[in-house]
Amino acid sequence: MDRKIIITCGRYPDLKLVSATDADQENLRIWKNNHRTSFFYQETIQPEQQHKWFQGYLDRAEDYMFMVAEDDYPIGCMAFRTEDEDVIDLYNIIRGEEGRREVSMKDAMHVMLSYIIEKFPGRKIKCDVLKDNPAVRWYQKCGFAILEEKEYYIMGIGNDDIPMVQIDVEEE
């Protein structure tokens, strides 16, 4: 499904979440490869693999990938998908550009979570994170709690605990 969603928040004027497009594929591939030891799939992703994955993503109606932009410059990405009628699964949350720092990925996360809660009220939000991923502490700072420990952490958050922010959504 080819869709365009732009999410902004007056509280963070330099921040935008914009639906990923075909033009974002190379950034997504480079960022994922640069941080591959933090993800379940740790092989180097080749351009043709990225293209195949992205085409599959476009075909999934309940899968949302956003580029995190600072003043319209992509600095990272974050995504979510509906797992079932009760659960939203977060994935591919990557700070891609280390040089720019005005926009916080934590703020971007709160904007995305606010969108999820508005669009899918009442669903639980979870994220599976490898134990040795340095971002585990970051997720906890964002309000996630460890629900269960296996080979990886299963992290969840109650919708009442999310610091909601006022967002504006433009969908085409």
Buried (B, 14 or more C-beta within 10 A) or exposed (E): EEEEBBBBBEEBEBBBBBBBBEEBBEBBBBBBBEBBEBBEEEEEBEEEEBEEBBEEBBEEEEBBBBBBBBEEEBBBBBBBBBEEEEBBBBBBBBBBBEEBEEBBBBBBBBBBBBBBBEBBEEBBBBBBBBEEBEBBEBBEEBBBEEEEEEEBBEBBBEBEEBEEBEBEEEEE
